[in-house]
């Protein structure tokens, strides 16, 4: 009973945990879908060089800092044209070169057949000319021949040489057929490549590069089979020539020795030609032949899409050029140049520089003198105004907000911020005004407006001119005043 309760509790816990996990996965999936669906898509500028139609330029006017955009050139054959986007995003403009797939020792094969002329008058028995090296029973013939007399052994040996001559001719013909088939395939590849270099490629187009790889692979297997058979012929001939009866025959009959050498040389040449032909269609050479076709298939009649381009700041410029890879051709070219944003860009930043203003502080001093008051002589003084600077000179740091006129370098803005007088005693100031900027990222700014701050003025105590009896009251007091200012400064901004 107790165990049954534990089982029920365990099942309930497992069910609860499973439901919680499914709920969490569902929430994560919804969150992921929401994030993916909300991900911003880079705007695309589509250009059709054949019709001249351009769409998507308006989206460039709304780009913010760091925004990405993509350029798509519709239906351009990249086998004929090079596409340059803003001089930063390009495709390879080099013309695709076709590898040479020439004959593989074809002359040597023809000479090989004609070079095997037997001096012996021995003939192959009827029906044996159609047999191959694999059904002649070479070992049995040699074993049988070595038990016969010298005359019969010579006849057997000459029959073997005659059969080897026929085998050589058969393999030479086979190699020539394989060579012709490889050359035909190579011609088909080149014709397909030329068809893909037309201005307008027939659609839909089916890729055939992989099929050519398979067909050449079949030819490689045929050549490997020929190599194995030729090698077996060479081994068989070596067994005959190394036998002591053959050595004695060579010493007694020089013509037989010459025939044996001729057959051995022909087999060596045949093996060499088969190896050279196999090498000509190895993986490296096939890649040189077929890979350009595959590249042409990928490019022909497709839309060129650039990697995402980033709008950094300021005035952007998009340049799209579509021009022939072969400069000597008479194919047309296409150029698009667009500056954005079309409206003046807003900018903000902090400018710093030097300013002049109409504010100034008065300077006064006491001039001591004697005066008679009620018959008594007393010390008095008068207030004398000193020569002081009538203009202030200082530095400022102003918050600048404004916009450029069109896509030009001149802008208009408003400024506000603190300043500091350095021509006299250090005094803080507050400025507000308008100004002009000249430049794009690096800007020269000219500002003018109102400046406010405390300045020194003559105290009201001494306004009547004096003379005054000695007093400790200060001659000047600080008063808030305002005036004009003009400033010249520098500002760096990142634009819109």
Order of alpha helices (4+ residues) and beta strands (2+ residues): alpha-beta-beta-alpha-beta-beta-beta-alpha-alpha-alpha-alpha-alpha-alpha-alpha-beta-beta-beta-beta-beta-beta-beta-beta-beta-beta-beta-beta-beta
